Amino acid sequence: MDIIRRSGIDPRIVEYLTDAPTAATILRLSSMLGMPVAGLLRRGESEFKDTTSLPALNDDAALAAWLGQHPRVMQRPIVVDEDSATAVIGRPPENVQELLDK
């Protein structure tokens, strides 16, 4: 957040646990990030490890729907530049600077 604010941008923050993204939003983020939906998974989370309902990792549509129901398992933060239709996962924070430099 500091990197974004120092660049003069007032970011819009989405509280993903109270306002979970839809499957369509997750698919769009996946596209903007240039990775399959499986790349958005936090595989170390117990909710991921303990699930019995996880769809096939190569089924982006089904996995996006599942992530919409289990947002805690999604990588975060995801920083989006709507103007360029690109995004980065903000870990490490230097990824955010790369997006701002584009």
FENDA-V858138 format. One record per residue. RES is the residue in three letters. SS is DSSP state (helix for helix, strand for strand, loop for the rest). BURIAL is I if it has 16 or more other C-alpha atoms within 10 Angstrom, else O. Layout:
RES,SS,BURIAL / RES,SS,BURIAL
//
This chain:
MET,loop,O / ASP,helix,O / ILE,helix,O / ILE,helix,I / ARG,helix,O / ARG,helix,O / SER,loop,O / GLY,loop,O / ILE,loop,O / ASP,loop,O / PRO,loop,O / ARG,loop,O / ILE,loop,O / VAL,loop,O / GLU,loop,O / TYR,loop,O / LEU,loop,O / THR,loop,O / ASP,loop,O / ALA,loop,I / PRO,loop,I / THR,loop,I / ALA,helix,I / ALA,helix,O / THR,helix,O / ILE,helix,I / LEU,helix,I / ARG,helix,I / LEU,helix,I / SER,helix,I / SER,helix,O / MET,helix,I / LEU,helix,I / GLY,loop,O / MET,loop,O / PRO,loop,I / VAL,helix,I / ALA,helix,I / GLY,helix,O / LEU,helix,I / LEU,strand,I / ARG,loop,I / ARG,loop,O / GLY,loop,O / GLU,loop,O / SER,helix,O / GLU,helix,O / PHE,helix,I / LYS,helix,O / ASP,loop,O / THR,loop,O / THR,loop,O / SER,loop,O / LEU,loop,O / PRO,loop,O / ALA,loop,O / LEU,loop,O / ASN,loop,O / ASP,loop,O / ASP,helix,I / ALA,helix,I / ALA,helix,I / LEU,helix,I / ALA,helix,I / ALA,helix,I / TRP,helix,I / LEU,helix,I / GLY,helix,I / GLN,helix,O / HIS,loop,O / PRO,helix,I / ARG,helix,I / VAL,helix,I / MET,strand,I / GLN,loop,O / ARG,loop,I / PRO,loop,I / ILE,strand,I / VAL,strand,I / VAL,strand,I / ASP,strand,O / GLU,loop,O / ASP,loop,O / SER,loop,O / ALA,loop,O / THR,strand,I / ALA,strand,I / VAL,strand,I / ILE,strand,I / GLY,loop,I / ARG,loop,O / PRO,loop,O / PRO,loop,O / GLU,helix,O / ASN,helix,O / VAL,helix,I / GLN,helix,O / GLU,helix,O / LEU,helix,I / LEU,helix,O / ASP,loop,O / LYS,loop,O
//
